[in-house]
Amino acid sequence: MAKFAFHVELKAKPGKESAVEAFLKQGAVMAGAEPGLASWYGLKEEDKPGVYRIVDTFNDEVGRDEHLEGELAKALMAKAQELFSEAPKIQRLNIVAEK
């Protein structure tokens, strides 16, 4: 069972929504190369245009910490000023239940 997670909120700059979605689709491919990542989701809020989220889970803290130094995290930060109206909001979470 995954025990650790990140939740990231992303707010696209006006007109950058399709570029954010393309980035998230590429992010899913990049996530596959990270052995410490249990799951990775790129999400779009239905009722908030331009608001996206990333939820990723990890079996241990080592994997979660390594993810922050990985290529996907580096790519996100490299594109942040171009794509987002504010800095990505990253929350560290502990998973207490799952189905």
N, C-alpha and C positions, 0 to 999 in steps of 0.2 A: 504494500500500500504506500502510495506517495504520502509523505508527511509534511512537505514544505512546498511553498508556492510563492510566486510573484503575481501581483495584479498591477497592470500598467494602464493608465488612462492617457489617451492621445487625442488632441484636438487639432484637426486639420485646418490649415490656413484656407480661406475661401478660394475655391478653384483648384485645390490640391487633393481633393477627395479621391480621384481616380489614381493619382500617384501614391497615395497612402495605401489604397487597396492593393496596388501592384507590389508595393513594398511588403505588405503583410503576406501576400502569396509567396513572394520570394523568401520571406522569413520562415515560412512553414518548411520550405525545402532546406534552408540552412539549419533549422532546428533538428532535422533528421541526422545531422552529422555530429550532434552533441550527445555523447553516451550517457551523461548524467541527467539528461532531460527525460522525464517520464511521459509528459504530454505537453502540447503547445497549441494554443488556440488564438487566432486573430479574429476579433469580433467587431461588428458594427452595430451601434445602438439604433434600434428601429425608430424611436421617437425623438432622437436628438441628432439632427443632421450634422455631419462632420465630426462626430464623437466615436472614437474607436477604442478598443481595449485589447490587451494581450493578457492571457492567463496561462501561466506555465507551471508545471508541477515537477517535483523532484523527490526521489526516495531518501535523500540525505542532504545535510547542509553543505557537504563538500561539493556536490553537484550544483547546488543552488549558487554557491559562492563562485565556482568555476564559470558558471554561465555569465556572470557579470563581467568576466574578463574575456569571454569568447567572441567569435567573429560576429555573431548576430547582435550582441549588445553594442559592439563597436560600430556596426553598420547603422543601428538605430540612432546612436548619438551623433554620427557623422551626418545623418540626414535631418536631424531634429530642427535646425534653424530653417532649412529649406521647406520642410513639409508641415511643421506644426506651429500653431499660434502661441503656444507656451511650451515650456519644457515638459517632457514626459513625467508624469507623476507615478513613481514606483513605490509600491507597498510590499513589504515582506510579510508573508502570512504563514501560519501554522495550520495544517489541515487537521480538523478534529473528527471528521466523519466523511465517509464516501459510500457510494452505492456501486 
